[in-house]
Amino acid sequence: MICKTNTGRRMLLIGCAALALGACGSRQKLTAVEGTAPVPRAYGAEKPQSVDELLKPSAQARPERNVELQRRSQAREDDPFDLPPD
């Protein structure tokens, strides 16, 4: 009987700790710390990127999806790079 109550208390304590840690996030706007250098300019760029430009994901990071469903099977086109092994 003691083992069940200890397990229950332990689970309750873990649940309360997880709830408390989940609620401690800050919702303020991020600002740079005084005395730190700004983000360096990328090689070949004319000017350093702004915060909004740095936060915008690139097309490679978030590619567009093709959601067109095929209505019927189609023959595949020949692939010039599908070569047999040497």
PARO-49144 format. One record per residue (C-alpha): residue in one letter; x, y, z. Coordinates in nm, 3 decimals, always signed. Layout:
# PARO-49144
  aa       c1       c2       c3
   A        X        Y        Z
...
***
This chain:
# PARO-49144
  aa       c1       c2       c3
   M   +0.000   +0.000   +0.000
   I   +0.285   +0.240   +0.079
   C   +0.441   +0.184   -0.263
   K   +0.123   +0.293   -0.445
   T   +0.089   +0.619   -0.251
   N   +0.456   +0.705   -0.301
   T   +0.422   +0.642   -0.673
   G   +0.110   +0.857   -0.685
   R   +0.280   +1.139   -0.498
   R   +0.584   +1.112   -0.720
   M   +0.371   +1.130   -1.035
   L   +0.179   +1.428   -0.895
   L   +0.506   +1.605   -0.812
   I   +0.646   +1.538   -1.161
   G   +0.323   +1.665   -1.319
   C   +0.330   +1.985   -1.111
   A   +0.696   +2.043   -1.196
   A   +0.627   +1.996   -1.568
   L   +0.335   +2.238   -1.549
   A   +0.543   +2.498   -1.366
   L   +0.832   +2.469   -1.613
   G   +0.597   +2.492   -1.909
   A   +0.449   +2.816   -1.779
   C   +0.778   +3.001   -1.727
   G   +0.829   +3.112   -2.090
   S   +0.879   +3.480   -2.161
   R   +0.653   +3.660   -2.409
   Q   +0.860   +3.978   -2.445
   K   +1.016   +4.090   -2.768
   L   +1.377   +3.972   -2.795
   T   +1.640   +4.245   -2.789
   A   +2.015   +4.240   -2.830
   V   +2.230   +4.250   -2.520
   E   +2.419   +4.574   -2.474
   G   +2.782   +4.558   -2.578
   T   +2.742   +4.266   -2.821
   A   +2.823   +4.293   -3.190
   P   +2.539   +4.272   -3.443
   V   +2.504   +3.972   -3.672
   P   +2.792   +3.981   -3.923
   R   +2.719   +4.048   -4.288
   A   +2.698   +3.735   -4.502
   Y   +2.975   +3.684   -4.756
   G   +2.880   +3.862   -5.077
   A   +2.587   +4.050   -4.926
   E   +2.571   +4.425   -4.968
   K   +2.421   +4.492   -4.625
   P   +2.357   +4.291   -4.308
   Q   +2.020   +4.117   -4.286
   S   +1.748   +4.257   -4.063
   V   +1.584   +4.057   -3.786
   D   +1.278   +3.987   -4.001
   E   +1.495   +3.862   -4.289
   L   +1.688   +3.632   -4.055
   L   +1.369   +3.486   -3.907
   K   +1.202   +3.419   -4.243
   P   +1.266   +3.054   -4.342
   S   +1.424   +2.994   -4.679
   A   +1.257   +2.796   -4.957
   Q   +1.498   +2.512   -4.887
   A   +1.404   +2.505   -4.518
   R   +1.030   +2.512   -4.590
   P   +0.964   +2.388   -4.946
   E   +0.628   +2.416   -5.114
   R   +0.428   +2.095   -5.129
   N   +0.264   +1.952   -5.437
   V   -0.077   +1.837   -5.321
   E   -0.215   +1.741   -5.660
   L   -0.356   +1.391   -5.642
   Q   -0.310   +1.163   -5.938
   R   -0.639   +1.041   -6.079
   R   -0.487   +0.751   -6.270
   S   -0.148   +0.588   -6.301
   Q   +0.091   +0.744   -6.547
   A   +0.400   +0.603   -6.714
   R   +0.723   +0.746   -6.579
   E   +0.946   +0.947   -6.806
   D   +1.291   +0.813   -6.887
   D   +1.549   +0.925   -6.634
   P   +1.883   +1.007   -6.802
   F   +2.060   +0.964   -6.467
   D   +1.926   +0.612   -6.402
   L   +2.238   +0.432   -6.517
   P   +2.340   +0.074   -6.441
   P   +2.632   +0.032   -6.196
   D   +2.980   +0.004   -6.344
***
